[in-house]
Amino acid sequence: MKTSLYASLLLAGMLSPPAFAQTASSDGYVLDKVVQVSRHGVRPPTESNEKLLTRVTQRQWPTWLVPLGNLTGHGYTGAVEMGRYRGQVLRTAGLIPKGCPDARQLLVHASPLQRTKATAQALLDGMFPGCGFQPTYVAGEQDALFQANEMPFAALDPAKAKAQILKALGGSVEAAQERYKPFEEKLREVACLPAADCPYGKQPWVLEENAKGRFSIKGLSAGANMGEVFRLEYSQGLPLDKVAFGNARTPAEVSSLMVLTKAKYDFLNDIPYIASRGASELMNQISLELKQGTAFASKDPQGAPPDVPLMLLVAHDTNISYLRTMLGFGWKLGDYLENNIPPVGTLQFERYKEVKTGDYFLRIAFEAQSMDQIRNLTRLDGAQTPLKGDFASAKDCRKTSVGLLCPLKEALVKVDQNIDPTALTPYSFQ
């Protein structure tokens, strides 16, 4: 059973879309469809991460005022602001009308965890204040769009996955740990009290496979989680003497403690085979949505999403890292490390139509608030915009007033190239 904005609005009266004019950009492009995949907002560490970090550092970590893993009030407010800003951008472009859209203009679907559902609600409240919309989500804890990497239909071939992980590691786990030893030592100095018998950094890294055929690197996980928690502490607005135990007072200093966080993604998430297995279902639904209403549209035996101007999916950094890897898209934004996915960071697929020719183009971009914008709950406007990077998804892309636009046909080849048809399952948003 799903709680569905799309379905509830249909039942509410099958309203006709209000009349409003799509607005062409100064150089003649009209935005006519957007699919965006957003990470959830600021949260405390999950319960398992909290236990791990407490054990390996032998010290008390900051106390949060919400259950571990849940969206914080600060995180909700930051997501509302990102939603307000995106709504303003999309209204200015004429994609959505002023006021409350009807069922044919919006589909919002969230991963079924509290932090993703609450972030989806925050984005809706920011985009459409007073409309009372609620996101779609499945009952239970697993949705094939977002938790495919934990479900049998997208199971890995362990030997193939392990081979690609070892290649990313540079041949061996031991060699990789030796390269990253200085960063482990830095985290040990930050997180361990001098006189304590602190086990962090003393454990050899070990590549492990769990019962579901997924891999982790024991020993690396603690340092990776530590860096992410330090970033969350800063983003949450904790006093600076509590962020990384007083050792990270600027965004750059926070990012310097996230090198092992990036390493975990480099070695376990940003692996072509693993990404393709874990996000083909999600990428396929994105592709089907982008094709609707064009000559490239086709029926899919697995099911297709409703044809709406705005499709908003609220997910996890794992999902976005898989999609990024499948596309071959990389970014470096502000003080964040390369390819970092901050809270409410959003992968955007924007379809444009050129007025004079009727040709379609696709803009693929990643957009995120800076660390200080999240910490300070900065109002986003013309003077304070989010960080963003565009992706050249095809040859003959054009620099335009709305971003880097690539011919839709060629861009869709890039979108579809790593979808694994054996890692798909029937799906419906109804």
N, C-alpha and C positions, 0 to 999 in steps of 0.2 A: 504493500500500500504506500502511496506517495502523497505528501501534502503538496499540491500543485497550484502555483499562481496561474499557470496557463489554463489548467482545467477549470479552476474556480472562476476565472474571468469568462470563460466560455459559458459556464452555467449561469453566470450573472446576467446574461442577456444578449450575447452575440452582437455586441455593439459595433456599429460601423466606425472605422477609423476616422478621427477628426480631420478636417481639411487643413493641411498646412503645406507650405511650399518648401521643397528641398532647395537648399542654397548652394549655388555653385561657388567654388573658390575663385579667387582673382584670376587664376589661369585656366579656369574652365573645367573643374572636376567636381562631381557630386558624390558625396558619401551615401551609399545606399544599403550597406550591410556591415555589421561589426560582430565579430566573435571575440570575446576576451576571456582569458583564463587567469584568474587572480589567486595569489597565495592568501591564506588567512592572515589576520593581523597579529599583533603582539600577544604573546602568551608566556606563562611561566614554563620552566622545563617540565617535561612529562614525568610521571611518577617513577618510571624505570630509570630515566636519566638522572633524576634527583638522587635516587638511591645509589647509582653508580658513582656520581661525582662526590657524594658524601663519603662513600667508602674509600675511593682512591686518594682523596685529599685529606681525610681525617679531620674535617672541620665543618662548621655550620655554614650553610649558604643562606643568602637573604630569604626572608619570608615574604611570600606573595599573598595577596588578599582574596584570590580566587582559587578554586581547586586546580591542582597541577594539570597543565595541558590545556586549560580553558582560556578563551579569549578574555583579556582584561578589559576594564572600563576604559583605560587609556587606549588600548588597541581598538576597541569599538569606536571611540571618538575619532581616531586617526583614519579608520576605514570610512566613517561617515564623510570626513573631509575629502578623501580620495573619490568617493562616490559623487559628492557634490560637484567637485571639479570636473569629473568625467561627464556628468550630466550636462554641465554648462557647455563643455566642448561639443558634445553630440547635439545639443539643441542649437548651438550656433551654426553647426553644419547642416541642420535641418533633418537629421536622422530621426529624432524623436520630437514630439510637440511639447509645448508648454503644458504644464498640468499633468494629469494622469493618463498614461497610454492604455489601450485596450489589449486584449489577448493576442491580437495579430502583430503587436509591436514589441513584445518582450517575453523572453524566457530566461529565468534565473534558476540555476540548478547547483546544489552544493553537495560536497562530500558529506557523509552522514555523521561526522564528528561534531562535537559542540562548537569548537573554535571555527570551523568552516561554515556551519549553519549560521552562527552568530555574525560572522563577517559578511556573509551574503545578505543578512538582514540589515547590517550597518550600511552596506553599499546601496541597497534599495532605499533605505531611509535618507541617505545623502542625495541620491539621484532623484527620488520622487517623494519628497517630504509631504506627509499628510495623506498619502494615497492608501496606506494600510496594506501594501503588498507584502507577501511572504514568499520565500524561495521554495522551490521544489527540492525534495530529498527523499531517498529511499528509506524504508524502515530497516532496522538492523544496523550493523557496523560495516557492511561491505557493499560497495557499488562498483559494478564492472568498469565504469569510466575511471574511477579514481583508485580503486584497490585491486586492479587487474594483476599486479605483481604478487598478490597474495592468493590468487584464485587459480584453480586447476586449468581453466581454458588457456591461460597464458603461461603455463609452466615452462621453466627453462630446461634446456639440455645442459646438465651440470658440467659436462666435459667442455662444451663449447664456451659456456660462460666463464669457467675457470681459466681457460686458455686466454680469453680476451682480457680478463682481470690481470693475469700475470704479465701480459704484454704491456698493459698500462703501468704496472708497477715497475717495469724495467727489467723484468726477468725473474725477480724473486721478492718475497715480502721482506726478507732480511736486508737486501740491498736498499729497498725503499725506506725502511726504518732508519738505516744508517744515514741516508741523505737528509732525513727530517729530524735527526737527533737534536740539532740546535733549537728547533722550535719546540720540541718536547721539553728541553731543559728550560726554555723561557717560560713555558706554562707552569712548570714545576716551581720556578722562582715566584711566579705570580700567585699560585693557588695553594702552595704548601707553606705552613709555618716553619720557620727555621729549625726549631727544636723538636718538631714532630716526626714520628716515624711514618713518613708519607710514602705510600707505595706507588704514587703516580710516576710514570716515566721509567719504571724499573721492569715493566712487563714486556716481553718480546711480542711483536706483532705476529698474529697467527690467522691465516685465512680459514674461515669456518663456513660450513654449509649447514643450514638448518633443515628441519624435517620437511619444509615446503620447497626445498631445493634452491633457496636464496642464500646469498653470501654476505658475510660481514668480516671485518678484520678486527679481531679481538686485540686490544691494546691501543689501536688507533681510535676506536669509538669514543673513549673517554675524552681525549684531547679534542676531537671533532665536536663533541657535544659541549665541551667547556667553552670553546670559542663562540658557538651559537648562543649559549646562555649569556655570555658577557655582552654580546650585541643586543640581546633582548633586554638585559638590565639597563643598558644605555638608552635604548629606544623607549622603554617604559617610563623613563624619567626618574629613575632611582637617584638618590644623592650620589655625587661623584665619588665620595669616599666609600661607597658600597659597590660601585661598578668595578668588576674584576678586582675586588678587595682593595680599591683605591688606586689601581695600576693602569686605568684607561680613562683619561679625562677628555679625550677628543675622538672624533670618528676615526681618524687615522690610527690612533693608538689602539682602538677597539679592533680595527681590521688587521692590525699587525699580530693580534692574538688569534686570528681565524685561519691561519695558514693550514692547520691540520683539518679544519672544517672543509676547506676547499679540497684538500688531498682526498678526503673520504669520498667526495663527489667525483673527483677525477678517477678514482680507482674502482668505484662501485656503481655509480649512477650514470656517469657520462661515458658509458660503454655502448657502442652501437647495437650489439645484439641484445643486451639487457634492456636498453631503452626501447627498442623496437617491440620486444615482447611485452614490456610493461605499459606502453602507451599507444599501441596501434589502435585499440578500441577508442580511445579518446581522440586521437588524430583523425580517425576515420569519420567520427561524428562531426568534427570541425570541418573536414573536407566536404562532407555531404551538405553541410549548411552553407558553405561558401559557394557551392555550385548551384544551389537552388535559384531558380529564376533566370538562369543563363543557358546557353546552348550546351553546357557541360553537365547539366543536371541529368541524373539517371536514378532509376529505382534501385534500391539496395536490399538484397534479401535479408540482411541483418536488421533492417529498420532504419529510418531516417528521422532527424529532428524536425519539428514544425518550422515552416518557412517564416521567420521573423526578422525584422530589421536588426534587433539587438539580442544576442545570446550571450549571457554572462554565466560562466562556470567558475565556481569557487573551490579551490583545490589545495594542494600541498606543494612545497618546494620540490619534492620528488617528482611529481607529475610534470611540473614546468621544466625541470632539468632533463627529463626524458624527451619532452617535446623539443627542447632546444637542441639536444643531441641528434634527434632524428632530422631536424632541419639543417643542422650544421651552422647554427646561429650562435655567435659569441658577442659579448658586450663587456665594456668596462665603464662603469658609471660612478662618477664622483670619487669618494673615498672608499667605496666598496671594492673588494677584490674582484678579479675577473670572473664573470659569469655568476656572480652572487645574486641570490633571489631574496630580497628583503621582505619583511612583512607587507602584505598587500601589493607586492610587486606583480605586474600584470603583463602577460604576453598577449599582444593585440594583433588581430587579423582584420584589416579594414579594407572593404571592397569599394572601389570608386568607379564611376562611369564618366568617361570623357564626353562632354556635351556635344562637341562639334562632330565627333565620329561615332559615338555610341559604343566605343570599345571599353572593355572592362580592365581594371588594373587592381593590383593587390599591394597593400602596404603591410608589412610585418614588422612590428616594433616591440621593444620591451620598455616599460615605463615603471618608475618607482619613486617614492618619496625618498629624499636624502635622510641619513640617520638623524640629523638635527631637525629636519622638518617633522619627522615622526616624534622625536623627543619633545619638541616644543609645541607640537600640534599646530604647526604653522598653517595659516590660511593660504590656500593655493590660488594664485591669480596670475595676471600677466607679468608681475614683477617677481613672483615666487612660483615657478613652475616645477613639476616633478622632473627628475632626471630621465633621459630617454635615449635609446639607440635604435636605429633602423637597420634592416637586413636586406641586402641585395639578393633576392631570391631567384633572379633570372638575369639573363643578358638584356641589354637595352633598357635598364631601369632609368627612370627619369627623376631628377631632383626637382621637386615642385614646392609650392607654398604649403602643401599639406604633408610633406614628407617624401620619402623615396618610394615612388610608385613603379611597380614592375608589371609587365603584361600578364593578365590573369592566367592565360593558358600555360605559359611557361612557369609561372609561379606555382600553379597547382601541381606541376610535375615534381617540384621540390617538396611540396607538402605531402604528396602521395608516395614519394620514392621509397620510403622505408616502412610503409605500412605492411605488416606481415599478415596475410589473409588467414593464416593458421592460428593467429592470436586474436581473432574476433569472435564475438558471441552476439546473438540477437539482442537488440536493445530498443526500448521505447521510453519516451519521456512522459507518456500518459499514465 
